[in-house]
Amino acid sequence: RSTYYDLVKKMNRPDVDADLKAEIKAIYEENEGRYGYRRIRDKLTNRGQKVNHKKVQRIMKELGLKCVVRMKKYKSYKGKVGRIA
């Protein structure tokens, strides 16, 4: 029973991080989804908001934001191996 009342109390509470969520989403969309939680945290710090990286990571997970991971280009060595000393 206590869990139910705790849940009801949480639902009626206003969202404390609403402005931070909007800011994170704006930075994410500004950079076309290329920024991860570390770079977004750095941008927020530059804008004057001191936020922990774990909080930014948690909010991004809630909003479903993931950065685009670039694939590394395949590099094969083509050439002659020099004389070994």
TORBAVEX-967660 format. One line per field, with one value per atom (N, C-alpha, C): residue number from 1; residue in one letter; chain; atom name; x, y, z. Coordinates in pm, 1 decimal, always signed. Layout:
<nodes>
seq = (NUM,...)
type = (A,...)
mol = (A,...)
atom = (CA,...)
u = (X,...)
v = (Y,...)
w = (Z,...)
</nodes>
This chain:
<nodes>
seq = (1,1,1,2,2,2,3,3,3,4,4,4,5,5,5,6,6,6,7,7,7,8,8,8,9,9,9,10,10,10,11,11,11,12,12,12,13,13,13,14,14,14,15,15,15,16,16,16,17,17,17,18,18,18,19,19,19,20,20,20,21,21,21,22,22,22,23,23,23,24,24,24,25,25,25,26,26,26,27,27,27,28,28,28,29,29,29,30,30,30,31,31,31,32,32,32,33,33,33,34,34,34,35,35,35,36,36,36,37,37,37,38,38,38,39,39,39,40,40,40,41,41,41,42,42,42,43,43,43,44,44,44,45,45,45,46,46,46,47,47,47,48,48,48,49,49,49,50,50,50,51,51,51,52,52,52,53,53,53,54,54,54,55,55,55,56,56,56,57,57,57,58,58,58,59,59,59,60,60,60,61,61,61,62,62,62,63,63,63,64,64,64,65,65,65,66,66,66,67,67,67,68,68,68,69,69,69,70,70,70,71,71,71,72,72,72,73,73,73,74,74,74,75,75,75,76,76,76,77,77,77,78,78,78,79,79,79,80,80,80,81,81,81,82,82,82,83,83,83,84,84,84,85,85,85)
type = (R,R,R,S,S,S,T,T,T,Y,Y,Y,Y,Y,Y,D,D,D,L,L,L,V,V,V,K,K,K,K,K,K,M,M,M,N,N,N,R,R,R,P,P,P,D,D,D,V,V,V,D,D,D,A,A,A,D,D,D,L,L,L,K,K,K,A,A,A,E,E,E,I,I,I,K,K,K,A,A,A,I,I,I,Y,Y,Y,E,E,E,E,E,E,N,N,N,E,E,E,G,G,G,R,R,R,Y,Y,Y,G,G,G,Y,Y,Y,R,R,R,R,R,R,I,I,I,R,R,R,D,D,D,K,K,K,L,L,L,T,T,T,N,N,N,R,R,R,G,G,G,Q,Q,Q,K,K,K,V,V,V,N,N,N,H,H,H,K,K,K,K,K,K,V,V,V,Q,Q,Q,R,R,R,I,I,I,M,M,M,K,K,K,E,E,E,L,L,L,G,G,G,L,L,L,K,K,K,C,C,C,V,V,V,V,V,V,R,R,R,M,M,M,K,K,K,K,K,K,Y,Y,Y,K,K,K,S,S,S,Y,Y,Y,K,K,K,G,G,G,K,K,K,V,V,V,G,G,G,R,R,R,I,I,I,A,A,A)
mol = (A,A,A,A,A,A,A,A,A,A,A,A,A,A,A,A,A,A,A,A,A,A,A,A,A,A,A,A,A,A,A,A,A,A,A,A,A,A,A,A,A,A,A,A,A,A,A,A,A,A,A,A,A,A,A,A,A,A,A,A,A,A,A,A,A,A,A,A,A,A,A,A,A,A,A,A,A,A,A,A,A,A,A,A,A,A,A,A,A,A,A,A,A,A,A,A,A,A,A,A,A,A,A,A,A,A,A,A,A,A,A,A,A,A,A,A,A,A,A,A,A,A,A,A,A,A,A,A,A,A,A,A,A,A,A,A,A,A,A,A,A,A,A,A,A,A,A,A,A,A,A,A,A,A,A,A,A,A,A,A,A,A,A,A,A,A,A,A,A,A,A,A,A,A,A,A,A,A,A,A,A,A,A,A,A,A,A,A,A,A,A,A,A,A,A,A,A,A,A,A,A,A,A,A,A,A,A,A,A,A,A,A,A,A,A,A,A,A,A,A,A,A,A,A,A,A,A,A,A,A,A,A,A,A,A,A,A,A,A,A,A,A,A,A,A,A,A,A,A,A,A,A,A,A,A)
atom = (N,CA,C,N,CA,C,N,CA,C,N,CA,C,N,CA,C,N,CA,C,N,CA,C,N,CA,C,N,CA,C,N,CA,C,N,CA,C,N,CA,C,N,CA,C,N,CA,C,N,CA,C,N,CA,C,N,CA,C,N,CA,C,N,CA,C,N,CA,C,N,CA,C,N,CA,C,N,CA,C,N,CA,C,N,CA,C,N,CA,C,N,CA,C,N,CA,C,N,CA,C,N,CA,C,N,CA,C,N,CA,C,N,CA,C,N,CA,C,N,CA,C,N,CA,C,N,CA,C,N,CA,C,N,CA,C,N,CA,C,N,CA,C,N,CA,C,N,CA,C,N,CA,C,N,CA,C,N,CA,C,N,CA,C,N,CA,C,N,CA,C,N,CA,C,N,CA,C,N,CA,C,N,CA,C,N,CA,C,N,CA,C,N,CA,C,N,CA,C,N,CA,C,N,CA,C,N,CA,C,N,CA,C,N,CA,C,N,CA,C,N,CA,C,N,CA,C,N,CA,C,N,CA,C,N,CA,C,N,CA,C,N,CA,C,N,CA,C,N,CA,C,N,CA,C,N,CA,C,N,CA,C,N,CA,C,N,CA,C,N,CA,C,N,CA,C,N,CA,C,N,CA,C,N,CA,C,N,CA,C,N,CA,C,N,CA,C)
u = (+81.8,+0.0,+86.7,+193.1,+278.0,+344.0,+375.4,+435.6,+339.5,+212.4,+110.0,+103.2,+97.5,+87.9,+215.5,+327.2,+453.9,+453.0,+399.8,+390.5,+295.7,+182.2,+85.1,+146.9,+223.9,+288.8,+390.4,+464.3,+563.2,+496.6,+380.5,+311.1,+259.3,+219.3,+164.0,+271.7,+396.0,+505.8,+548.2,+573.8,+620.5,+762.5,+792.9,+924.0,+1029.6,+1127.0,+1232.5,+1328.5,+1354.7,+1454.3,+1393.6,+1276.0,+1208.9,+1291.8,+1346.7,+1426.3,+1557.8,+1616.5,+1741.3,+1717.9,+1604.7,+1570.4,+1555.3,+1489.9,+1472.0,+1606.5,+1695.1,+1828.5,+1910.1,+1905.3,+1979.7,+1927.0,+1795.0,+1735.2,+1772.3,+1776.8,+1813.3,+1957.6,+2049.1,+2190.4,+2204.9,+2132.5,+2137.9,+2092.4,+1982.4,+1928.8,+2012.0,+2073.0,+2163.0,+2276.7,+2327.9,+2444.0,+2406.5,+2281.1,+2229.2,+2258.5,+2251.2,+2267.2,+2409.1,+2505.6,+2645.8,+2707.1,+2645.4,+2702.0,+2650.4,+2742.8,+2707.7,+2695.4,+2681.3,+2657.8,+2777.0,+2899.3,+3016.8,+3022.2,+3002.1,+3009.5,+2890.4,+2775.0,+2657.8,+2682.0,+2744.2,+2777.5,+2873.0,+2971.8,+3066.3,+2995.4,+2901.7,+2824.6,+2743.0,+2680.5,+2601.4,+2690.0,+2810.7,+2905.3,+2944.7,+2966.4,+3000.2,+2885.3,+2762.1,+2644.5,+2611.2,+2688.2,+2670.3,+2588.3,+2557.3,+2482.8,+2577.8,+2601.5,+2691.2,+2608.6,+2632.2,+2555.6,+2652.3,+2620.7,+2701.0,+2678.8,+2782.3,+2772.2,+2673.8,+2662.2,+2569.2,+2423.8,+2397.2,+2261.7,+2226.8,+2322.1,+2301.3,+2277.6,+2355.5,+2342.0,+2204.5,+2158.4,+2028.5,+1914.8,+1923.0,+1818.4,+1815.9,+1934.6,+1940.2,+1878.7,+1898.9,+1839.8,+1687.5,+1637.1,+1492.5,+1431.0,+1500.5,+1449.5,+1473.4,+1554.0,+1582.6,+1680.4,+1773.9,+1872.5,+2001.7,+2046.7,+2174.1,+2255.3,+2385.2,+2468.6,+2502.3,+2531.0,+2567.7,+2713.0,+2738.3,+2874.8,+2929.3,+3040.3,+3100.9,+3184.3,+3173.1,+3251.3,+3393.1,+3489.3,+3628.5,+3651.8,+3728.4,+3758.1,+3859.7,+3837.7,+3928.0,+4059.3,+4170.1,+4302.6,+4385.8,+4421.7,+4511.1,+4646.9,+4750.9,+4884.4,+4922.9,+4951.2,+4996.4,+5133.0,+5230.9,+5366.3,+5464.5,+5590.8,+5693.4,+5739.0,+5759.7,+5809.3,+5958.9,+6008.4,+6150.0,+6235.0,+6365.5,+6458.4,+6447.5,+6439.5,+6426.8,+6565.1,+6580.8,+6710.7,+6752.8)
v = (-119.6,+0.0,+126.8,+125.1,+244.2,+275.4,+171.8,+191.8,+265.0,+230.2,+294.6,+444.5,+478.4,+619.2,+696.0,+629.9,+691.3,+722.7,+629.9,+648.6,+763.0,+770.2,+877.3,+1013.0,+1018.8,+1144.0,+1188.3,+1091.1,+1123.3,+1173.0,+1117.6,+1156.6,+1300.0,+1344.0,+1478.4,+1585.8,+1544.0,+1638.0,+1694.7,+1826.5,+1882.0,+1834.8,+1830.2,+1783.5,+1890.1,+1853.3,+1947.2,+1974.8,+1874.6,+1885.0,+1919.6,+1980.7,+2009.6,+2103.7,+2210.3,+2305.7,+2244.0,+2158.3,+2090.7,+1992.5,+1922.9,+1829.5,+1903.7,+2019.3,+2099.6,+2147.7,+2187.8,+2235.4,+2123.3,+2004.6,+1889.4,+1851.6,+1850.0,+1815.1,+1917.8,+2046.3,+2152.4,+2136.5,+2109.0,+2089.5,+1967.4,+1860.7,+1736.8,+1761.7,+1835.2,+1861.5,+1965.1,+2059.6,+2157.9,+2088.8,+1983.3,+1912.9,+1785.1,+1774.8,+1665.1,+1527.2,+1515.3,+1385.1,+1333.8,+1420.4,+1376.0,+1384.7,+1460.9,+1481.3,+1377.0,+1319.5,+1227.0,+1302.6,+1227.8,+1292.2,+1375.2,+1336.7,+1411.9,+1550.2,+1554.3,+1682.3,+1771.3,+1709.8,+1787.1,+1846.6,+1768.1,+1819.3,+1937.8,+1928.6,+2038.8,+2164.1,+2145.7,+2258.6,+2325.5,+2243.2,+2297.4,+2375.9,+2325.5,+2395.0,+2529.5,+2531.9,+2657.4,+2757.4,+2705.9,+2792.9,+2833.8,+2784.8,+2827.9,+2734.9,+2615.2,+2518.0,+2407.7,+2397.3,+2293.8,+2169.0,+2064.6,+1940.7,+1823.7,+1722.0,+1600.3,+1520.3,+1453.5,+1377.3,+1261.7,+1205.0,+1093.6,+1138.7,+1260.8,+1315.4,+1339.2,+1392.1,+1414.2,+1280.5,+1179.8,+1046.6,+987.7,+1004.3,+952.1,+1019.5,+1152.6,+1227.2,+1189.3,+1172.6,+1131.6,+993.9,+904.9,+771.2,+779.8,+867.2,+886.3,+940.6,+1034.7,+1096.6,+1010.4,+905.9,+816.7,+876.1,+957.6,+1021.5,+941.1,+903.5,+832.7,+901.9,+915.9,+981.6,+883.5,+939.3,+859.0,+817.7,+688.4,+637.8,+616.9,+686.4,+672.8,+545.9,+474.1,+352.2,+390.1,+318.4,+342.5,+291.4,+367.8,+329.4,+215.9,+116.3,+1.5,+44.8,+12.9,+46.2,-81.1,-122.1,-237.4,-186.8,-245.3,-202.3,-269.6,-188.9,-243.2,-183.5,-266.5,-220.4,-326.2,-296.1,-392.3,-364.4,-471.2,-458.1,-434.6,-334.2,-299.8,-403.0,-383.8,-475.3,-463.7,-575.2,-575.7,-562.7,-476.2,-451.8,-566.2)
w = (+0.0,+0.0,+0.0,+76.3,+84.6,-49.7,-126.1,-258.1,-350.3,-341.5,-423.6,-393.7,-265.3,-226.8,-262.5,-255.4,-295.2,-444.2,-523.8,-668.6,-703.3,-633.7,-657.4,-624.6,-515.7,-475.9,-581.5,-637.7,-740.7,-868.5,-901.6,-1024.7,-1016.6,-898.0,-881.4,-868.6,-848.3,-832.3,-968.4,-978.2,-1106.7,-1138.9,-1267.4,-1313.1,-1283.4,-1201.1,-1160.0,-1275.6,-1357.9,-1464.6,-1600.4,-1603.0,-1730.1,-1817.0,-1756.6,-1834.7,-1880.3,-1795.5,-1831.3,-1946.3,-1942.9,-2051.2,-2183.5,-2178.5,-2299.8,-2353.3,-2262.1,-2301.2,-2365.5,-2305.0,-2357.5,-2495.1,-2510.1,-2639.3,-2746.0,-2707.5,-2801.9,-2848.7,-2755.6,-2791.1,-2881.1,-2849.0,-2926.9,-3070.6,-3086.6,-3220.5,-3295.9,-3223.5,-3285.2,-3359.1,-3297.6,-3351.5,-3425.0,-3464.0,-3547.2,-3489.5,-3358.7,-3294.2,-3286.6,-3311.6,-3309.4,-3170.5,-3081.7,-2948.6,-2850.7,-2774.0,-2667.6,-2536.1,-2427.0,-2297.7,-2250.9,-2288.9,-2244.0,-2308.6,-2440.3,-2510.4,-2475.8,-2452.3,-2410.7,-2272.7,-2183.3,-2050.0,-2061.1,-2151.9,-2172.4,-2224.6,-2317.1,-2370.8,-2260.4,-2175.1,-2064.2,-1967.6,-1942.7,-1855.1,-1915.6,-2046.9,-2115.7,-2109.2,-2107.1,-2099.7,-1956.0,-1860.0,-1721.9,-1634.5,-1683.2,-1602.6,-1559.9,-1429.9,-1379.7,-1351.2,-1431.9,-1421.3,-1422.6,-1345.0,-1341.5,-1470.5,-1517.5,-1642.1,-1629.3,-1508.8,-1488.7,-1500.9,-1459.2,-1471.2,-1617.6,-1693.5,-1837.0,-1906.2,-1868.8,-1927.3,-1895.6,-1772.2,-1729.6,-1805.8,-1821.1,-1891.5,-2038.8,-2098.9,-2239.5,-2258.5,-2162.4,-2169.3,-2159.8,-2070.3,-2055.8,-2184.4,-2248.5,-2370.9,-2494.6,-2480.5,-2593.1,-2692.8,-2644.4,-2731.7,-2731.0,-2849.3,-2863.2,-2970.4,-2945.9,-3045.8,-3157.8,-3273.5,-3390.0,-3374.4,-3378.4,-3366.0,-3506.1,-3536.1,-3668.2,-3673.6,-3782.7,-3800.7,-3842.5,-3791.1,-3827.8,-3969.8,-4046.5,-4183.4,-4183.3,-4268.0,-4275.2,-4338.2,-4271.6,-4323.3,-4325.8,-4444.2,-4452.9,-4499.7,-4448.7,-4485.5,-4615.6,-4716.5,-4844.2,-4872.2,-4877.5,-4901.2,-4855.9,-4872.4,-4833.8,-4691.6,-4618.3,-4482.7,-4491.6,-4420.4,-4424.3,-4352.6,-4361.1,-4296.1,-4144.5,-4078.8,-3934.1,-3872.7,-3776.7,-3714.2,-3625.1)
</nodes>
